[in-house]
Amino acid sequence: MLFVIMALQVPTAKVAYAVQVTIEKNRTVTRHRCVQFNMFGNQLAIMVNSMETEIETSQFLTVDDRLGRLIPLESSELTGSGETLSGLMGSIRPLAFEPELVPKVWGGCKLLEHAARKQKTSDYSSLVNGNEICRIGESWEISGVEGKSSRLKMVGQHPSESGQQEIWTLQQLWQKFGASLAGSSFATEQSDEQPPEFPWLVKHLECNDWLSLQVHPAVIPGCNSGGLPEKEQLRLFNPDSANNKETSESPTESLDEVRGKNGKFEFWLVVETAIDSEIIVGPVREDQREELAQQVEAGAREHELLEAGLLTRLPVEAGQWAILPPGSVHTVRGVTILEVQTPVDVTYRIDDYGRRGSDGELRTLHPREAARAIRSGTGLPQVSHSLLWESHSISHVDQTTQHEPSSRLIRHITAPHDPFQIRFRKIGNDLQFLNLEEMTVLCVIDGELELIWEHGTELLAPRDVRLLPVDLREVSLRSKGASVSILLLTSSSSLGCNSPASVPR
């Protein structure tokens, strides 16, 4: 350890700060994490802890320009108790989480087999109950949903005082270390009334059979429905309330109850298909929305809605994708899908093809709630006509494509007004740099990816998902073969409040 006095303009209060320094010795530059533990006016006493090289007092010491600021720390970081994200992890690194396998009546075997390979076991019963084998429909990769929050994979982290490794969920990390994960954007998400919510839910789906024909509710968070009159806003969520009709069903939700809830916006990427892979979506046109809602409320089933031209059936293949705004009716079969969505777990079934649940009873349908969700829809569902790696775009999507040297391909798939941004990148075996200006989720689609950061490297396989904290600053990417396809998930650059009728799609 070395004590070096350096002059910096900093606050005069006695508080611990973390800085990163660059040390140059014999024309070799190394970076080290340093902790200030004393202050003398405008001067800092910096403690450098390095295992890489001996450091002499005559060496030149500078603050890394990329840091740009001094970060207040809890004093416990000085004793290594793990009260910061870097203290918990040993150093800032990409975060991996344990997938949560969810059985579904339409599920299959592939997600279970993948999880077993990752855990190097052939004993499926150690992962799921015996009667759920080959009925796994979802693998939750990254979730901050309350009660279903992903557990951090503890790789080389510090054990607790009891000698046991602590189990951290993503929601706990988000609430405690949100600034390290998301940077300045975390502060804008915080509220004095309730803790912030992690903004995304990332899953893999195996749809061996049809999903239920379903729809998700649409509410624009924190907005007053674009200034619509209150009677019109209520009509979007329950048409009976606007017409003063009596109903014997469940009480109508008030405007105060629905305001501020998150709508469920979904992005699907088809990563694997079968012979009979198909998707059904609707409404086909915006002027059909009310007719579709009326038919659904009257109890119409899938075949009736298809015959009426209110839904469309399309074949799909690997590489196609779909964008499903809230209020979109949809189902799919014969596919494995990477799904990115806003963190809402509310689904209204329109048709379930007479299937029974684990209790032996027919699964419940929700025609009235589904009709309400259709009326409040914020845009038409979109299914790509091209594959992800082809250069031409699909209709209705504000999409750009860039071709770069060394066979790189970058595509921006979702539009700026969507609640998150999806980018596709094709990576060759030349090193590519990714500057992390905001929190990012990296998903490997095909091929093997070498992920490199300041303190380590990791080889990722297809279906691997990592959360990249903004405090990583930069990572490097390289294919271990000819090429690798990845998706990058970030927040939207423009989260405006628009009425359902005026959202530009």
N, C-alpha and C positions, 0 to 999 in steps of 0.2 A: 504494500500500500504506500501511496505517496501523497504528500500534502503539497499542493501548489496554490499560491495566492494569485488570483487574477482579478482585474478590475472590470466590473460590469455595472451598468445602470440598472438597479433593481429596487423593489420596494424596501423600505427600511424595517418593516416588521420582521420579527423573528419567526421564520417559517421554513420548512424544508422544501427544497426544489429538486426536480430531476432535470439533468441536462445530458446531452450527448456530446462527446468531444471527439475531435479528430487528432490523432497523434502521429507525427511524421518522424521517422527515424531511419536513417540510412536509405532515404528515398522510398521507404515503404510506409504506406498510410494504413493505419488500422483505426477502427472506431470502437469506442468503449462506452458503456453506460456508467455515468458518474452520479454521485449523490452529494449535494452540498449539505453540510451539517453545522456550519457556523457562518455568521455574517459580521462584518466589521464595517459599518457605514455602508459604502457602496462597493465594498470588496467581498468576495466570496472565498471561503476556504473549501476547495474541491478535493474530495477523496476519490481517487481512481483505483478501482479494483480490477486488475487484469491478470489473467493466467497465461496470456499469449507471449509476453516479452517483458524483460526487465525495463523499467522506465527510470531515466535519470532526470534529476531536477533541472538540467539545462535544456530539456526538450521544449519545443514550441507547442503550445496548447491553444486550440481555438474551439469555440462553440460551433457545432455543425450548423450551417446555414439552413438546412432543410427543416430543422426543428422549429425555428421561427419564434419560439416563445419559451418561457420557463413554466413548467407545469407544477402547481402546488401538489404536494404529496402528504399522505398521512405520515406521522412520525414513525409509525410501526414499520414502514418500509426500511428504515435504517437498521432495524433488527431482523429483517428478512421474514416477517410474519405473514407475508402474502396479502397485505391489505390493498395492493394494487394489482392490476391485471398482469403486469410483468413479474411482480412478486409471486403471484399465484402460479404462473406458468414457468417461472425460471427466467424467461425472456419472452418478448412479444413474438408470437408465431401464428401461423394459420390454425384455426380452431376446427377440430373434428368432433362430431357428436355421434352417440350411439343411435342407430336407426330404431324406430318403434314400429314393429310389424302389427298390422291391423287386419283381422279376418273380415272378409266380406262374402256374401253369397255368390258374387260374380268373380271372385278371385281365382288364383291358380297357384302354381308351384315355383315360378321363376324367382320371385322376390325372396322367398324362403331359401332357395338354393343359393342365391347370391349372398345372402346374409351368412349362411353356413360356411361358404367358401372364405368369406372375410374373417370369420372367427375360427377357421381351420377346424371345423367339427363336421361330422356326418350324422350326429345325433340331433335330428330335427326337434325331438321332444324337449331338448334343453332350451329351445328358442320359443316354441309355441305349445299350446295344449294339443294332445294327440288328435282330437276331433277337428282341429283347425288346420292340420297339415294339408297343403294343396288347396287351401281356401284363403290365402293371404292376398288381399286386394290392394293394400296400401303399405308403403314403407315411408314413415315420416322422417325425413332427413334433417330438417332444421325447423323447429317449431318453438315459439314462445307462448303458445296458447295455454291459458291457465289450466292446470291439471293435466296437461299433455305436453309439457315443456321438455325439449330435448336435453339429454344428459351429456355433459362434456366428457369426452374420452380423456382420461387422466394418463398422459404419457410423460413420465419422468417428472411429474410435479411433486411439490413438497407435501409430505404427510402432515396431518394435523397433530396437535399436542398429544392426542391419545395414541398416536402411532398409526392410525388408519388414514387412508387417503380420503379427503372430503369429496362428496358427490355434489357437483355444481350443475344446476340446470341453466339453460339459456336465459330464462326469465330472470333468475338471480344475477347472472353475469350482466344482463342488460340494465337492471336497476342499480347495481353497485358500481359497474365499470363502463357505463354507457358512453361516457366521453372518450374513453380509450377505444371503444369499438366504432363509434360513429362520428367522433369529433364534434365540431361546433353545431352540427345539425341535431345532436342529442338534446342540447339545451332548449331548442325550439319545440321539442316534443314533450318536455316535462310540464307537469301540472301540479299545482298545490293540492288539488282535490283528489287525484288518483295517480298511481305510478304510471310511467310511460309503458306503452305496449310495443313489443318487437314487431316491426312492420310487415314481415313476410312469413309465409309458410311454404316450405319446399318439400314435395313428395315425389315418389315414384308410384305409379299405379299399374297393376296388371289386371286388365279387363278381359278375362277369359270368356265371359259371357256379357250380355248387355248390362250396363249400369241401369238403374231405374231411370225412366224418362223424368228429368228433374229440372228445377230452376232454383236460383238463389236470390234472396231479396236484395234490393238496391236502395241504399241511403247514402248520400254524399256527406261525409263527416264534417261537422262544424258549419254547415251551410244552411241557409234558410230557403232551400229549394229554388235558388235563383230569383227570389223576390216574388214568387207566385202567391196569389191570395191564399189565406189559410184554408178556406173551403176546398180550393183546388189541390193544395198539398195533401189534405186528408183524403181526397178522392183517389190520389195515386196509391195510397196504402190500403184504403178500404172504401169502395164506392158506396156502400150502404150508408156510411156516416155523412156523406155530403147530401144524400137524398132523404135523411132523417127516417130511414127504414128501420123497423124493428127486426131483430134477428134473435133466434134462440140459440145461436152458436156462441162461441167464446167471445168475451167482450172486445170491442174495438180498441186497438191501441190508440192512445192519444198522440198528438203531435209531439208533446214533450217526451213521450216514451220512445218514439222512433228516431227523434233527432239525435245525432251524435253517434248512433250505431254505425258500424262499418259495413258497407256493401261488399259482396264477395266477387272480386274481379279475378278471372283465371286466365293463365296462359298454358297451353298444352303443346308439348313437342312430342311427336310420335317417334320413338326410338326403335321399336320392333313391331312387326306385324305378322298376322297369320293369313291363311288363304281367304277367309271371309271378313277381313277387317273393314268396318264401316263406321261412319259417324252420322248422326242425325241432329240437325240444329234448326232453330227457328226463333223468331219469325223470319220469313224470307225477305219481306219488305216492311218498312216502318209503318206503312198504312194498314198493315194486317194485325198490328199489336192488339187492338181492342177486340177484334173478332177472335183472335187466338185466346185471349183471356176469357171471353164469354164461353167459348167451346170448352176450355179446360174447366171452368167453374161448373159447367153443366155435366161434367164427368166424362168427356170424350177421351178415348184412349189413343195410343200412338197411331194405329192403322187409320183411324178416322181423321186424325189431324194431317197425316200424310196425304190421304185421298182428297182432303179439302185444299191441298196446296199451301197449308200454313207452316209445314215443316218440309225440309229437304233431306234426302238420304244421299250420301256421297261415299265412294270407296276411298280409302286412305292407304298410304304407304310410308315407310320410314323416311324421315326427313321433312314431312309436312308438319305444319303447326296450325293451331287454332287460337283465336283470341275470343274469350267469352266474357263480355261485360255482364254485370248484374242484370237480371231479367231475361237472360238468354235461356231458352229451352234446349236441352242437349242430352244426348246419350251416345255411347260408343261401345264397340266390342272388338275382340280379337287383336288388341294392341297392348303394348307396354308404353307408358307415357311418363315423361318428366313434366310435373305440374308445378307451376309457381302461382301463388294466389295471395290475396290479402288474408289476414289471419282470422277468418270467420268460419265457423263450422255449423252453418245453418243450411239445410237442404229441404226443399219441399218436393215430394214425389207426386208425379202426375200419373204414371203407369209403372207397375212393377211386374207385369207379366204373370201375375198369379203366384208369385213366389212366397214361401214361408220363411220366417226368421228362425233363430235358434230355439225359440220357445214353441215352435210348431204352428204358430198362428200366422195368418196372412199379414204381411207387412202393411203398415198404415199408409194410406194415400192422403194428400193434403190439397184437394182441388181449390178450395176457397183461398187458402194462403198462397198457393201457386199463382192463381189469377191475379191476386194483389201484387205479387212480385213481378209478373209480366208487365202489368200496367206501369210499374215504376221503373221499367228498364231504361238504361242509359245509353244504349247503342245496339246495333245489330251484331250477331255473332259473325265471325269471319274465319274461313278455312282457306289456307293457302292452296293455290293451284300449282305451285312449284315446290321443289325441294329446298331445304335450308341453304345448301351450298350452291344453288343455281343463282345466276345474277339478276334474273328478272323478278319484279316485285309482285305483290298481290294487290287487288283493288281495296280501297278504303283505308289502307294503312300508310301513314306518313313514314316511309322507310327509305333509308339511303344505303348504298353499297359502295365500298371502297376496295380497290385492288391495290395491294402494296407489293414491293419486291419480295422475292423468295416465296412466291405462291401464297402469300398471306391474303386472307379474305376477311373483311370485317363487315358485318351487317347489323344495322340498328332496326330491330323488329317492331317493338312497341312504339307508340307515338308519344310526343312530349307531354300530352295531357293525361296519359294513363298513370295509374298510381305507382308504377315502377317501370324501370327501363330494362329491356332485355337486349343484349348484344351477343352476336355469334362471331367467333373467331376461329380461323383455321391456322394452326401453328405448325411450322416446319421444324427441322432439326437445327436451324440457326437460332441463337438466343434472342428472345424478345423481352422487352421490359414493359412492365405494367405499373404506371404510377397510380397509387391509391389516394385519390383526392377525396374519396368517400368510402364508407363501408361497402364491401363487395362480397357477393356469394359467387363462388366458382364451381361449375358443374362440368364434369368430364362426360362427353357424349360417346366418343369412340377413340381408340388408340390409347397409348400410355403417355402421360404428361410428367415431365420433371419440373417440380415446383421448387424454386430456390429463393430463399430470403437471407437476411443478413447473418442469422445464426444457425442456419441449417438448410436441409434439402429433403424432399420427400417425393417418392414415385407414386403417382395416382393412376388408377385404372378406371375403365368405364363405370359410370354410375357413382363414382366417388364425388362427394360434395364437401367443400371447405368454406368456412366463413373467414374472410380476410379483414381483420381490424384496420381502421384507418391509421393507427399508430405504427403499422408495419411500414408505411410510407411508400415502399416499392417492393415488387417481387419480380423475378425473372421466370420465363416460361420456355420450355424446349421439349419437342417431341422426342421420344426414345425410338420411334420408327420413322416412316416416311412423313406422317403427319398425324395430328390429333385435333379433334373438334371439341370446342368448349363453349359453354354459355356463361356470360357474366351478368349478374343481377345487381342493379343499383337502384337508388331512389329516383323518383321523378324530379326533373328540374323545374317543373311548373305544376303545382297542385292547386289549380283554380277551383272556385266554387261555381258550378254551372248547373242550371236547371236541367232535368232529364230531356227536355225538349230542345235545348240549345247546345248540348255537347257536340262539338264538331267531330264527326267520325267519317 
